[in-house]
Amino acid sequence: MWSRATNEDPKLRYGAEAALLAEHASQLTGRKDSGLLDTLALAYAEAGKFPEAVTTAEEAVALAKAAKQQALVAAIHGRVELYRAGKPCREGEKTVERGLKDVERGQ
């Protein structure tokens, strides 16, 4: 699911499919898995559903905080800023760090 939502090669990205798979997986876990919710947020962003991406990522942050997963909390916070700026997160060249720099520069 992660790769289908974030692959740097647009021929290998399928945001809508990734979202469907992640929605199903999240439902199976009762939306209690912060990692799956993070993946769902990534997929929503790739599919252009940025408000849903932000809401889902914030849900993931709450679960990660409760589980004391500080590294995951920090990573998701960075991605939320991309989603708020209307940008998906991509592997490779368009990493989270570079995406955040783009947001800071207003690109």
Secondary structure, 3 states (H helix, E strand, C coil): CHHHHHCCCHHHCCHHHHHHHHHHHHHHCCCCCHHHHHHHHHHHHHCCCHHHHHHHHHHHHHHHHHCCCHHHHHHHHHHHHHHHCCCCCCCCCCCHHHHHHHHHHCC
